[in-house]
């Protein structure tokens, strides 16, 4: 197969992760093996940079600099939340054509894959040879087709370790603790909180996911039952929990909720759900010590809490994107397939198989209304890697003298 000679460009879109730069650097350094890729540009601020020709020439970046960037969380090229229209994608294509770009790589989630699909359609319609590859990324782990997404393992490790610390704190000074974790439609990240558990009475004792309808009264009964059993309760809850009609539960607990430009209830970065659940528990169960945290952006790009497997796979999807663009199909999305226990393979999937939906936790990963199964633990454990020690003092009680 003849190789196309021309420039390449790469962009990063949506929420950053702890390992997104591994994919970026993997693609750029892999491209240096191919002389027919004459320059490798980086688009600053995602699709906005693509539309406005805000490029930097990564060909001139040193290997050492790029390797250090690879180990640095968050988007090295800066990102964007702008969801491009068809007209925007047409503009992107015209910019690529004007700069003689023949290879387009976009690291991101569903919207990024959709952008790739539309840009590729523009190229096909114009008869312009353009290799378009989507490189997967999302801490939500909700992309279709792929077994899991780069970025998830490190964010999940942060969540697990945060809940491990919370559980130790809560055991030292008992009460009810509620941790709100990102996840509008998929509960993979919240579910990872269970890796904090070592002993039978460790929290989180209750885990609430968007895939299961959330009932206020059942929640209160669950919390009351755990408090009676252990004298304390640690709760992990996804920001996107909804009632049986699909309405975000925050709308049932608060009169005034924030909404975005599209009319969607604002979930990420706000403490509303945690605050409302705290007040509900205090009022209905008369528990005095009730606290909550909303993890927000903390879990996305936390420095120093990176899963080795996640970083390695993020690097490899970037490298494979170059391989596929050079040797195989014109367009597609790199996906990860699990093999054995534990290994992975990489292949290219059609863009339309990745776009147009989100993946949720499968039923066999969810136990009842407030817990996850061993099947989920077996799925996620390799992605997080090793956890720090979490031990208790084992020593006999001294017999009382005073009675």
C-alpha positions as CSV (number, residue, x, y, z in Angstrom):
1,X,0.0,0.0,0.0
2,X,1.4,3.4,-1.0
3,X,1.9,5.8,1.8
4,X,0.5,9.3,1.6
5,X,3.0,12.1,2.0
6,X,2.0,15.1,4.0
7,X,1.6,16.7,7.4
8,X,-0.2,15.3,10.4
9,X,-2.1,17.1,13.1
10,X,-3.3,15.9,16.5
11,X,-5.8,17.5,19.0
12,X,-7.2,16.8,22.4
13,X,-10.9,17.2,23.3
14,X,-13.2,17.2,26.2
15,X,-12.2,16.6,29.9
16,X,-8.5,15.9,30.5
17,X,-7.2,12.7,32.1
18,X,-4.0,11.7,34.0
19,X,-2.7,9.8,30.9
20,X,-4.1,11.7,27.9
21,X,-0.6,13.0,27.1
22,X,0.7,9.5,26.8
23,X,-1.5,9.0,23.8
24,X,-0.3,12.4,22.3
25,X,3.4,11.6,22.8
26,X,2.9,8.0,21.6
27,X,1.5,9.2,18.3
28,X,4.1,12.0,17.8
29,X,7.1,9.8,18.5
30,X,5.8,6.9,16.5
31,X,5.3,9.3,13.5
32,X,9.1,10.1,13.6
33,X,9.6,6.6,12.2
34,X,7.9,7.6,8.9
35,X,9.6,10.1,6.7
36,X,6.5,10.6,4.6
37,X,4.9,12.4,7.5
38,X,6.7,15.7,6.9
39,X,5.6,17.7,10.0
40,X,3.4,16.8,13.0
41,X,1.3,19.7,14.2
42,X,-0.6,20.0,17.5
43,X,-3.9,21.9,17.5
44,X,-4.1,24.2,20.6
45,X,-7.5,24.1,22.4
46,X,-9.0,21.1,20.4
47,X,-11.6,21.9,17.7
48,X,-11.3,25.6,18.4
49,X,-7.6,25.4,17.5
50,X,-8.4,23.4,14.4
51,X,-10.9,25.9,13.2
52,X,-8.7,28.9,14.0
53,X,-5.4,27.4,12.7
54,X,-3.8,27.5,16.2
55,X,-1.0,25.0,15.5
56,X,2.3,24.3,17.0
57,X,5.0,22.2,15.2
58,X,5.6,19.2,17.4
59,X,8.2,18.0,14.9
60,X,10.5,20.5,16.6
61,X,9.8,19.4,20.2
62,X,12.7,17.4,21.8
63,X,12.1,13.7,22.6
64,X,13.0,14.4,26.3
65,X,10.5,17.2,26.5
66,X,7.8,15.0,25.1
67,X,8.6,12.1,27.4
68,X,8.2,14.4,30.4
69,X,5.0,15.8,29.1
70,X,3.8,12.2,28.6
71,X,4.1,11.7,32.4
72,X,2.2,14.9,33.1
73,X,-1.6,14.8,33.7
74,X,-4.1,17.0,31.8
75,X,-4.1,18.1,28.1
76,X,-0.7,19.3,27.1
77,X,-2.2,20.9,24.0
78,X,-5.1,22.3,26.0
79,X,-8.7,21.1,25.4
80,X,-12.1,22.4,24.5
81,X,-15.7,21.7,25.4
82,X,-17.0,23.1,22.1
83,X,-19.2,20.6,20.3
84,X,-18.6,21.3,16.6
85,X,-21.5,21.6,14.2
86,X,-21.4,20.2,10.6
87,X,-20.3,23.7,9.4
88,X,-17.5,23.7,12.0
89,X,-16.3,20.3,10.7
90,X,-16.5,21.6,7.2
91,X,-14.3,24.5,8.3
92,X,-11.9,22.1,10.0
93,X,-11.6,20.1,6.8
94,X,-10.8,23.3,4.8
95,X,-8.1,24.2,7.3
96,X,-6.5,20.8,7.1
97,X,-6.5,20.9,3.3
98,X,-5.0,24.4,3.2
99,X,-2.1,23.2,5.4
100,X,-1.5,20.0,3.4
101,X,-2.5,17.8,6.3
102,X,-3.1,14.2,5.3
103,X,-3.3,12.6,8.8
104,X,-5.8,13.8,11.4
105,X,-5.7,12.3,14.9
106,X,-8.2,13.3,17.6
107,X,-7.9,12.2,21.3
108,X,-11.3,12.3,23.0
109,X,-14.6,10.7,23.7
110,X,-17.9,10.5,21.9
111,X,-18.0,14.1,20.5
112,X,-14.4,13.7,19.3
113,X,-15.3,10.5,17.4
114,X,-18.2,12.2,15.9
115,X,-16.0,15.1,14.7
116,X,-13.6,12.6,13.1
117,X,-16.6,10.9,11.3
118,X,-17.9,14.2,9.8
119,X,-14.4,15.5,8.8
120,X,-13.7,12.2,7.1
121,X,-17.1,12.5,5.2
122,X,-16.1,15.9,4.0
123,X,-12.7,14.6,2.8
124,X,-14.4,11.7,1.0
125,X,-16.9,14.0,-0.7
126,X,-14.1,16.3,-1.9
127,X,-11.9,13.4,-3.1
128,X,-9.2,14.4,-0.7
129,X,-7.0,11.7,0.7
130,X,-7.1,12.1,4.5
131,X,-6.5,9.5,7.1
132,X,-8.7,10.2,10.2
133,X,-8.2,8.3,13.4
134,X,-10.0,8.7,16.7
135,X,-7.9,7.9,19.8
136,X,-10.1,7.0,22.8
137,X,-10.0,8.8,26.1
138,X,-12.5,9.3,29.0
139,X,-12.5,8.7,32.7
140,X,-16.2,7.8,32.5
141,X,-15.3,4.6,30.6
142,X,-18.4,4.9,28.6
143,X,-17.3,4.7,25.0
144,X,-19.0,2.0,22.9
145,X,-17.1,-0.9,21.2
146,X,-14.0,-0.8,23.4
147,X,-13.5,-2.9,26.5
148,X,-12.3,0.1,28.5
149,X,-11.0,3.6,27.9
150,X,-7.6,5.1,28.7
151,X,-7.9,7.6,31.5
152,X,-10.4,5.4,33.4
153,X,-7.9,3.3,35.3
154,X,-6.0,6.2,36.8
155,X,-9.2,8.1,37.8
156,X,-10.6,4.9,39.2
157,X,-7.4,4.4,41.3
158,X,-7.8,7.9,42.7
159,X,-11.4,7.3,43.6
160,X,-10.5,4.0,45.3
161,X,-7.6,5.5,47.2
162,X,-9.7,8.5,48.2
163,X,-12.4,6.3,49.6
164,X,-9.8,4.2,51.4
165,X,-8.7,7.3,53.2
166,X,-12.3,8.4,53.9
167,X,-13.1,5.0,55.3
168,X,-10.1,5.1,57.7
169,X,-11.2,8.6,58.8
170,X,-14.8,7.5,59.2
171,X,-13.8,4.5,61.3
172,X,-11.7,6.8,63.5
173,X,-14.6,9.3,64.0
174,X,-17.8,7.5,63.1
175,X,-20.7,9.1,61.3
176,X,-22.3,9.1,57.8
177,X,-20.1,10.1,54.9
178,X,-21.3,10.7,51.3
179,X,-18.9,10.9,48.4
180,X,-20.3,12.1,45.1
181,X,-18.3,10.9,42.0
182,X,-18.5,11.9,38.4
183,X,-20.7,9.8,36.1
184,X,-23.8,11.2,34.4
185,X,-24.9,8.0,32.7
186,X,-22.3,5.3,33.6
187,X,-21.3,4.2,37.0
188,X,-17.9,2.7,36.3
189,X,-16.0,5.4,38.2
190,X,-18.2,5.4,41.3
191,X,-18.1,1.6,41.3
192,X,-14.3,1.7,41.6
193,X,-14.8,3.0,45.2
194,X,-15.2,-0.5,46.4
195,X,-11.5,-1.3,45.9
196,X,-11.0,0.7,49.2
197,X,-12.5,-2.3,51.1
198,X,-10.2,-4.7,52.9
199,X,-12.3,-5.8,56.0
200,X,-15.9,-6.8,56.1
201,X,-16.9,-3.6,57.9
202,X,-15.0,-1.3,55.6
203,X,-16.7,1.3,53.4
204,X,-18.1,2.2,51.1
205,X,-21.0,0.3,52.5
206,X,-23.4,1.5,49.9
207,X,-22.8,2.3,46.2
208,X,-25.4,4.0,44.0
209,X,-25.0,4.1,40.3
210,X,-26.9,5.8,37.4
211,X,-27.9,2.4,36.0
212,X,-30.2,1.7,38.9
213,X,-33.2,3.9,39.9
214,X,-32.5,5.9,43.1
215,X,-35.3,5.9,45.6
216,X,-35.0,8.5,48.5
217,X,-36.8,6.4,51.1
218,X,-34.9,3.2,50.2
219,X,-31.7,5.2,50.5
220,X,-32.6,6.4,54.0
221,X,-33.5,2.8,55.0
222,X,-30.2,1.5,53.6
223,X,-28.2,4.1,55.5
224,X,-30.1,3.5,58.7
225,X,-29.5,-0.2,58.4
226,X,-25.7,0.2,58.0
227,X,-25.5,2.7,60.9
228,X,-27.3,0.2,63.1
229,X,-24.9,-2.6,62.1
230,X,-21.6,-0.8,62.1
231,X,-22.2,2.5,63.9
232,X,-21.2,4.4,60.8
233,X,-21.8,4.5,57.0
234,X,-19.8,5.4,54.0
235,X,-21.7,6.0,50.8
236,X,-20.4,6.4,47.2
237,X,-23.0,7.9,44.8
238,X,-22.7,8.8,41.1
239,X,-23.6,12.4,40.3
240,X,-26.0,11.2,37.7
241,X,-28.3,9.0,39.8
242,X,-31.9,9.3,38.6
243,X,-35.4,8.3,39.8
244,X,-37.5,5.6,38.1
245,X,-38.6,8.1,35.5
246,X,-35.0,9.1,34.5
247,X,-35.1,12.5,36.3
248,X,-31.9,13.4,38.1
249,X,-32.4,12.9,41.8
250,X,-31.0,16.4,42.5
251,X,-34.2,17.8,41.0
252,X,-36.2,16.0,43.7
253,X,-34.1,17.2,46.6
254,X,-33.7,20.8,45.6
255,X,-36.1,23.4,44.3
256,X,-33.5,25.4,42.3
257,X,-31.0,23.5,40.2
258,X,-28.4,24.9,37.7
259,X,-28.8,24.0,34.0
260,X,-26.3,24.3,31.2
261,X,-26.9,26.0,27.8
262,X,-28.6,22.9,26.5
263,X,-31.1,22.7,29.4
264,X,-29.3,19.7,31.0
265,X,-29.1,19.7,34.8
266,X,-25.6,20.8,35.9
267,X,-24.0,17.9,37.7
268,X,-20.2,18.1,37.6
269,X,-18.3,20.5,39.8
270,X,-21.2,21.3,42.1
271,X,-21.8,20.3,45.7
272,X,-25.6,20.4,45.4
273,X,-26.3,16.6,45.4
274,X,-24.0,15.9,48.3
275,X,-25.3,18.8,50.3
276,X,-28.9,17.8,49.7
277,X,-28.3,14.2,50.7
278,X,-26.5,15.3,53.9
279,X,-29.5,17.5,54.9
280,X,-31.9,14.6,54.1
281,X,-30.0,12.2,56.3
282,X,-29.7,14.7,59.1
283,X,-33.4,15.6,59.0
284,X,-34.9,12.1,58.6
285,X,-32.4,9.9,60.5
286,X,-31.4,12.4,63.2
287,X,-27.7,11.6,62.6
288,X,-25.6,14.4,63.9
289,X,-22.3,13.8,62.2
290,X,-23.0,13.7,58.4
291,X,-20.5,15.0,55.9
292,X,-20.1,14.9,52.1
293,X,-17.5,15.6,49.4
294,X,-17.9,16.2,45.7
295,X,-14.8,14.9,43.9
296,X,-15.4,17.1,40.9
297,X,-12.2,17.7,38.9
298,X,-10.0,16.1,41.5
299,X,-10.3,12.6,40.1
300,X,-9.4,13.6,36.5
301,X,-5.8,14.7,36.5
302,X,-4.5,14.1,40.0
303,X,-0.7,14.3,39.9
304,X,1.0,11.2,41.4
305,X,-1.9,8.8,41.2
306,X,-1.5,7.1,37.9
307,X,-2.2,3.5,37.1
308,X,0.8,1.9,35.3
309,X,-1.5,-0.2,33.1
310,X,-3.5,2.9,32.2
311,X,-0.4,4.9,31.2
312,X,0.9,2.0,29.2
313,X,-2.3,1.5,27.3
314,X,-2.8,5.2,26.7
315,X,0.7,5.3,25.1
316,X,-0.1,2.3,23.0
317,X,-3.4,3.6,21.6
318,X,-1.5,6.6,20.4
319,X,1.2,4.4,18.8
320,X,-1.4,2.2,17.2
321,X,-3.3,5.1,15.8
322,X,-0.1,5.9,13.7
323,X,0.2,2.3,12.7
324,X,-3.4,2.1,11.5
325,X,-3.2,5.4,9.7
326,X,-0.1,4.4,7.9
327,X,-0.8,0.8,7.0
328,X,-4.5,0.2,7.2
329,X,-8.0,1.7,6.8
330,X,-8.6,5.4,6.0
331,X,-10.5,6.1,9.2
332,X,-11.6,4.5,12.4
333,X,-11.4,4.5,16.2
334,X,-8.7,2.6,18.1
335,X,-10.3,0.2,20.5
336,X,-9.0,-2.1,23.2
337,X,-9.9,-5.8,23.3
338,X,-9.3,-7.8,26.5
339,X,-7.6,-11.2,26.1
340,X,-7.0,-13.8,28.9
341,X,-6.3,-12.6,32.4
342,X,-4.9,-10.0,31.8
343,X,-3.7,-8.9,28.3
344,X,-5.1,-6.6,25.5
345,X,-5.1,-6.3,21.8
346,X,-5.7,-3.2,19.7
347,X,-7.7,-2.9,16.5
348,X,-9.5,-0.3,14.5
349,X,-13.3,0.0,14.7
350,X,-15.6,1.9,12.4
351,X,-16.3,5.4,13.6
352,X,-20.1,4.9,13.4
353,X,-19.8,2.0,15.8
354,X,-18.3,4.3,18.5
355,X,-20.5,7.3,18.0
356,X,-24.1,7.9,18.8
357,X,-24.4,6.4,22.3
358,X,-22.7,5.6,25.6
359,X,-21.8,2.4,27.3
360,X,-23.3,1.7,30.8
361,X,-22.4,-0.8,33.4
362,X,-23.8,-4.2,32.4
363,X,-26.3,-5.8,34.7
364,X,-23.9,-8.6,35.9
365,X,-21.7,-5.8,37.3
366,X,-24.4,-4.5,39.7
367,X,-25.6,-6.2,42.8
368,X,-29.0,-5.2,44.1
369,X,-29.6,-1.5,44.4
370,X,-26.5,-0.4,46.2
371,X,-23.5,-2.6,45.5
372,X,-21.3,-4.1,42.7
373,X,-20.4,-7.7,42.0
374,X,-17.3,-9.8,41.9
375,X,-17.6,-9.7,38.1
376,X,-17.0,-5.9,38.2
377,X,-14.1,-6.3,40.5
378,X,-12.5,-8.8,38.2
379,X,-13.1,-6.4,35.2
380,X,-11.7,-3.3,36.9
381,X,-9.0,-4.6,39.2
382,X,-6.2,-4.9,36.5
383,X,-6.9,-1.4,35.3
384,X,-6.2,0.2,38.6
385,X,-3.0,-1.7,39.4
386,X,-1.6,-2.0,42.9
387,X,-3.1,-0.2,45.9
388,X,-1.2,1.2,48.9
389,X,-1.3,-0.7,52.2
390,X,-4.4,-0.4,54.3
391,X,-4.1,-2.3,57.6
392,X,-5.4,-2.3,61.2
393,X,-3.7,-3.0,64.5
394,X,-3.9,-6.6,65.5
395,X,-3.3,-6.9,69.3
396,X,-5.2,-8.4,72.2
397,X,-7.2,-6.3,74.6
398,X,-5.9,-5.8,78.1
399,X,-8.1,-7.2,80.8
400,X,-10.0,-4.5,82.8
401,X,-8.9,-4.0,86.5
402,X,-11.4,-1.3,87.5
403,X,-14.5,-3.1,86.1
